[in-house]
Amino acid sequence: MDHLHRVIRRPLFTEKSTRAQERDNQYAFAVDPDATKQEIADAIKKLFEVEVLNVRTQNYRGKERRMGRFLGRRPSWKKAIVTLGEGQSIDLFENV
């Protein structure tokens, strides 16, 4: 079970992802950069007990940022957009 939480790091809550959730039944997650689409789909199925129709992924490169005279870099990360079956949903605020 711990492996599933390493694949799916956290849900992403933005205006765009909320609109896609309401309109197209799609949910956005920050995932492990080494995770494949199949691993992401399996993790979502087991964690939330839903039917996954499609997984799309996007890789984001970390931006360079300056702290005074020092140059640093934000970490790179991966985003997954998961499309669920008709009538399926994920309750992301169940423990709040």
C-alpha positions, -999 to 999 in steps of 0.1 A, spaced: 0 0 0 29 24 7 40 20 -29 8 35 -41 13 67 -21 48 70 -37 33 69 -72 5 94 -64 20 123 -44 -9 147 -40 -40 159 -58 -38 193 -76 -65 219 -70 -65 247 -95 -93 265 -113 -86 246 -145 -85 212 -128 -117 219 -109 -135 229 -141 -123 197 -158 -134 177 -128 -170 191 -130 -173 191 -168 -153 160 -180 -148 139 -148 -111 144 -149 -88 146 -119 -53 160 -117 -25 146 -95 12 153 -89 29 119 -95 63 104 -93 84 115 -123 94 78 -130 58 65 -129 43 51 -161 7 57 -172 -2 21 -163 13 24 -128 -7 56 -123 -39 40 -135 -34 10 -112 -26 32 -82 -58 53 -87 -79 21 -91 -66 6 -59 -66 38 -38 -100 52 -47 -117 20 -61 -128 37 -93 -127 28 -131 -99 47 -149 -106 52 -187 -75 74 -196 -43 88 -182 -25 117 -197 9 129 -183 29 161 -185 65 167 -174 74 201 -159 110 212 -157 120 231 -125 125 268 -129 156 286 -120 151 310 -91 174 336 -75 177 341 -38 198 373 -35 230 366 -53 226 328 -53 210 309 -81 189 279 -73 165 256 -91 130 243 -82 125 206 -86 111 191 -117 78 173 -114 52 153 -133 14 159 -136 -12 132 -144 -47 139 -156 -69 109 -150 -103 104 -167 -128 83 -148 -157 63 -160 -193 75 -162 -208 80 -128 -175 75 -110 -160 102 -87 -132 107 -61 -139 123 -28 -107 142 -22 -119 160 10 -132 130 29 -109 135 60 -113 173 63 
